[in-house]
């Protein structure tokens, strides 16, 4: 009988570590080891491919994020340093060296962000002339560059909402949406003609007639005084741009009928014209009567 014909497992009832012919099972172990190595190699290769794909996606995302956010800020170390100097000269006595405020003088600026600084400083509300329930608009003490630098410094120390950059006004196709959003969110305080109105406790919703695009957007982002904050979750940047387009377009457009009396409406304007006309007529009649005597 040949050695190859021996049924070792059948004879012994188990597979011996060494075959009946004296051959070892190293061949089987070698096969199993090679298969295990092949599986590990495939897994390792798949892991490398996966991490490579994730790294590529991350690099692409970072590149797009950097390019899309390039216009969101124009601040630099020089801007922050210049803003720090301006702050120490004009703001430190009220807001403190560490921006944590001084009791009875000024509030903390920690967390307010550059947007709040830009609105308050560009509208002349800060530096504040005197304490009161309402800070009126007045000529700005700092120019646009200095205002941006102050905002950059405060934001670098205290964080918060940055100053929006770029074109903040929507195109003509967004005016209708802007009007709808303005009437829903803004008209109750600022009025349908943007002239503002008095509020409770001596406060006032200011007129928007002197406001720039950036001032309107920074006000929406930060909610100065009684104004609510309209974050980008409440009103998207596109919706804010539509509101700006609506406000600025109506401010810039001319009334074809002459003086629109703040565009309070055709009925109201007709009543004013009628009352004024009748009043002028009565004065004329009385003057003629007096001359006849």
C-alpha positions in Angstrom: 0.0 0.0 0.0 1.2 3.4 -0.9 1.7 6.0 1.8 -0.7 8.4 0.0 -3.5 5.8 0.4 -3.3 5.7 4.2 -6.3 7.3 5.9 -4.6 8.5 9.0 -7.6 10.4 10.4 -9.9 7.3 9.9 -7.4 5.0 11.6 -6.7 7.2 14.6 -10.0 9.1 15.0 -8.3 12.4 15.0 -5.8 14.4 12.9 -2.4 14.0 14.3 0.1 16.8 14.6 2.4 14.7 12.5 1.1 12.5 9.6 1.5 8.8 9.6 4.0 9.1 6.8 6.1 11.4 9.0 5.2 14.6 7.1 4.4 17.6 9.3 1.4 19.9 8.9 3.6 22.8 8.3 2.2 23.0 4.8 -1.3 23.6 6.1 -0.1 26.1 8.6 1.8 27.9 5.9 -1.3 28.0 3.8 -3.4 29.4 6.7 -0.7 31.9 7.5 -0.6 33.1 3.9 -4.3 33.4 3.8 -4.4 35.4 7.0 -1.6 37.6 5.7 -3.5 38.2 2.5 -6.6 39.2 4.5 -4.6 41.6 6.7 -3.0 43.0 3.6 -6.4 43.7 2.0 -7.7 45.3 5.2 -4.6 47.4 5.5 -4.9 48.5 1.8 -8.6 49.4 2.3 -7.8 51.4 5.4 -5.0 53.3 3.6 -7.4 54.0 0.7 -10.1 55.2 3.1 -7.8 57.5 5.0 -6.5 58.8 1.7 -10.0 59.6 0.5 -10.9 61.3 3.8 -7.7 63.4 3.6 -8.4 64.4 0.0 -12.0 65.4 0.9 -10.7 67.4 3.9 -8.2 69.2 1.7 -10.8 70.0 -0.9 -13.2 71.3 1.8 -10.5 73.4 3.4 -9.6 74.9 0.0 -13.3 75.8 -0.7 -13.9 77.0 2.8 -10.9 79.3 2.6 -11.9 80.7 -0.8 -15.5 81.2 0.2 -14.6 82.9 3.5 -11.9 85.1 1.9 -14.2 88.1 1.7 -15.7 87.6 5.2 -12.9 89.4 6.9 -10.2 91.8 6.0 -8.5 92.1 9.4 -4.8 91.5 10.1 -2.4 91.8 12.9 -1.7 95.4 12.0 -5.5 96.2 12.1 -5.8 94.6 15.5 -2.8 96.5 16.8 -4.2 99.8 15.5 -7.5 99.0 17.0 -5.9 98.4 20.4 -4.3 101.8 20.3 -7.6 103.4 19.4 -9.3 101.5 22.2 -6.8 102.6 24.8 -7.2 106.2 23.8 -11.0 106.4 23.5 -12.7 103.4 25.1 -10.7 102.1 28.0 -12.0 104.6 30.6 -15.5 103.1 30.2 -15.0 99.5 29.1 -11.8 98.7 31.1 -8.4 97.5 30.0 -9.6 93.9 29.7 -12.9 94.8 28.0 -14.8 93.6 31.1 -16.5 96.9 31.7 -16.5 99.4 34.6 -19.5 99.6 36.9 -21.4 102.8 36.3 -19.3 103.7 33.3 -19.7 101.1 30.6 -20.7 97.4 30.0 -18.4 94.5 29.3 -17.5 94.0 25.6 -16.6 90.3 26.1 -18.6 88.3 23.5 -20.2 91.3 21.7 -18.1 90.8 18.6 -16.9 93.1 15.9 -20.4 93.5 14.4 -21.7 95.2 17.5 -18.7 97.5 17.7 -19.1 98.4 14.1 -22.7 99.4 14.5 -22.3 101.4 17.6 -19.2 103.3 16.5 -20.1 103.8 12.8 -23.4 105.4 13.8 -21.7 107.7 16.3 -23.6 106.2 19.3 -20.2 105.3 20.8 -18.3 106.9 22.4 -21.4 107.7 24.4 -22.0 111.4 25.1 -24.0 110.7 28.3 -25.8 107.8 30.0 -29.5 107.4 29.1 -32.2 105.1 28.0 -31.5 105.8 24.4 -28.2 106.5 22.5 -29.1 108.7 19.6 -27.2 108.6 16.3 -24.7 111.4 15.8 -21.7 112.1 13.5 -19.1 109.3 13.9 -15.9 110.0 15.7 -13.9 107.4 13.7 -13.6 106.9 10.0 -14.5 103.5 8.3 -11.0 102.1 8.6 -10.6 103.0 12.3 -14.1 101.6 13.0 -13.1 98.3 11.4 -9.8 98.3 13.4 -11.6 98.8 16.7 -14.0 96.0 15.8 -11.1 93.7 14.9 -9.4 94.4 18.2 -12.5 93.9 20.4 -13.4 90.7 18.5 -9.8 89.4 18.8 -10.0 89.7 22.6 -13.6 89.0 23.4 -14.9 86.9 20.4 -18.4 87.2 19.1 -20.1 88.0 15.8 -17.7 89.3 13.2 -18.3 92.2 10.9 -19.9 91.0 7.7 -18.0 91.8 4.5 -18.7 91.9 0.8 -21.9 92.9 -1.0 -24.7 92.9 1.7 -27.5 94.1 -0.6 -29.6 91.7 -2.7 -30.4 92.2 -6.3 -33.7 93.6 -7.7 -35.3 90.2 -7.8 -35.1 90.0 -4.0 -37.0 93.3 -3.3 -40.4 91.7 -3.0 -39.2 89.1 -0.5 -37.3 91.9 1.4 -40.5 93.9 1.6 -42.4 90.9 3.0 -39.8 90.2 5.5 -39.5 93.8 6.6 -43.2 94.1 7.1 -43.2 90.9 9.2 -40.1 91.6 11.3 -39.3 95.3 11.3 -42.2 97.6 10.4 -43.8 97.3 13.8 -41.0 99.3 15.3 -39.3 101.2 12.5 -42.5 102.0 10.6 -43.4 101.2 7.0 -41.6 104.4 5.9 -38.4 103.6 7.9 -38.8 106.8 10.0 -38.7 105.0 13.4 -41.1 105.3 16.3 -40.9 105.8 20.1 -40.9 102.7 22.3 -41.4 102.1 26.0 -39.2 103.4 28.8 -37.9 106.4 26.8 -36.4 104.2 24.1 -36.7 104.8 20.4 -36.6 102.6 17.3 -34.4 104.8 15.1 -34.9 106.0 11.6 -33.2 103.9 8.9 -32.9 106.8 6.4 -29.2 107.4 7.2 -28.3 103.7 7.7 -25.8 102.0 5.3 -26.1 98.4 4.2 -23.5 97.3 6.7 -25.1 99.2 9.5 -28.5 97.6 8.8 -27.0 94.1 8.7 -24.9 94.5 11.9 -27.9 95.8 13.7 -29.8 92.7 12.7 -26.9 90.4 13.8 -26.4 92.1 17.2 -29.8 93.5 18.3 -28.8 96.9 19.8 -30.9 98.2 22.7 -34.5 96.9 22.4 -34.0 95.4 18.9 -34.1 91.6 18.8 -31.2 89.6 17.4 -31.8 88.1 14.0 -29.2 85.4 13.7 -28.4 83.6 10.5 -30.7 80.8 11.8 -33.6 83.2 12.0 -33.0 85.2 8.9 -30.4 83.8 6.5 -27.8 86.1 5.0 -29.8 86.0 1.7 -32.9 87.1 3.5 -31.0 89.9 5.3 -29.7 91.0 1.9 -33.2 91.1 0.6 -34.4 93.3 3.4 -31.5 95.7 2.8 -32.3 95.8 -0.9 -35.9 96.6 -0.1 -35.0 99.4 2.3 -32.3 101.0 0.2 -34.3 100.8 -3.0 -37.3 102.6 -1.6 -35.1 105.2 0.0 -33.3 105.9 -3.3 -36.4 105.9 -5.5 -38.2 109.1 -6.3 -41.9 109.7 -5.9 -43.4 110.4 -9.3 -46.3 112.3 -7.7 -44.2 114.9 -6.0 -43.7 115.0 -2.3 -44.8 111.6 -1.0 -45.1 112.8 2.6 -43.0 109.9 3.8 -45.1 107.6 1.5 -47.7 107.3 4.2 -50.2 106.2 1.5 -52.4 107.7 -1.3 -55.5 108.1 1.0 -53.6 109.8 3.8 -51.8 112.0 1.2 -55.1 112.9 -0.4 -56.5 113.9 3.0 -53.6 116.1 3.7 -53.9 117.7 0.3 -57.7 118.2 0.8 -57.3 119.7 4.3 -54.5 122.0 3.1 -56.4 123.0 0.1 -59.6 123.8 2.0 -57.6 125.6 4.6 -55.9 127.8 2.0 -59.3 128.4 0.4 -60.9 129.6 3.7 -57.9 131.9 4.3 -58.4 133.4 0.9 -62.1 133.9 1.4 -61.5 135.6 4.8 -58.9 137.8 3.3 -61.1 138.9 0.4 -64.0 139.6 2.9 -61.7 141.7 5.0 -60.6 143.7 1.9 -64.3 144.3 1.0 -64.9 146.1 4.3 
